């Protein structure tokens, strides 16, 4: 797996009126991250940072906890 594993952040659900972001979290430096569901496979999510960068890796909340799957 490439990139930093962000699954250990304190992810919390987001009520996004547009339905884009499912979860949000902040790291120790205050940078914000959002998990966005894949349109075709909603069990899988990708990360977008507040700077609109997309860190590598796919995540899931299947089973109740956020974990990295690739």
N, C-alpha and C positions, 0 to 999 in steps of 0.2 A: 504494500500500500504506500502510495506517495502522499506527502503532505502531513500536516499536523492532525492528530485525532482530537476532535472537539467534542466527543461524546461525554466527556467528564464535566463539561460546563453545566451550570444550573439552568437547564432548559425549562421554560414555562410556556404554556399554551398562549396563543395570541388570538384575540378576536379581531380579525382583519376583515373589514367590510367588503374588500375586493376578493377575499378568499385566496390570496397568494401565500402569505406566510402562515405556517402552522405553529411554529415555536420561535421564541427569541431567547437569547442568552448574552451575557457580557463576560469578557475575560477579566483577569486581574488588572489590566491596564485600562479598562473601561471601554474597550472596543466592542461594538455590538455585532451579533451574528443572528441570522434568521434561517430557519429550515423551511424550504419551499417544497411542496409535494410535486412529484412528477405527474404530469397530466395523464399519461397513458398507464402508469403503474403507481397509484397513489400511496402504496405501502412504502415506496422508496422516495427519499427526499434528498435534496442537495442544499448546500450552504451558500448564502450570499452575505457578505460582510457589509457594514455600514458604508464603506467606500465603494460599494457595488462591484467588489472583486468576488470571484467564485473560487474559493479554495477547493482543491481536489478532494474527492471522496463522496461516497453515497452513504446515507444513513436510513435507519428505519425505526419506527416506534412500535413495531409488531411485538407483542408480548408485554407492552406497558412501559418499557424503558427505552431511552434513546441509545442506539448503538451503531457503530460504523460497520458497514457490510462490504465496502471495498475502498 
